[in-house]
């Protein structure tokens, strides 16, 4: 009698183990199904085109028109000298991201700072908010000054 009881318990454990393994593999199959892949949300950053530009290329693109130049330096830096027509949106301001997010996502923007560091970091904000096309002045307005390109002084 004792032996038949042990056999019954062992059979029961084997059956429970098989059911548990089957349900786990079914769950794994659900995750890998094509339907799961189609429900993924694609981030806006996948569609943002960013072009690194020299000062000369940046200037040529401005002259072609139909772009908005964004200067992400502080208002003081901007007032000391900026690219003509540039819009100042301070990278360090608490409302920086909301100001960027409010811009028209379909326009082309050319972004710069002093040396390229802040503007490079700002590109993540543009990507996050789904902008289509961004030009980045790789070495910032420092290179612009070195090339003797046009500068305005004062506030916007």
Buried (B, 14 or more C-beta within 10 A) or exposed (E): EEEEEEEEEEEEEEEEEEEEEEEEEEEEEEEEEEEEEEEEEEEBBEEBEBBBBBBEBBBEBBEEEEBBBBBBBBEEBBBEBBBEEBBBBBBEBEEBBEBBBEBEBEEBBBBBBBBBEBBBEBBEBBBBBBBBBBBBBBBBBBBBEEEEBEEBEEEE
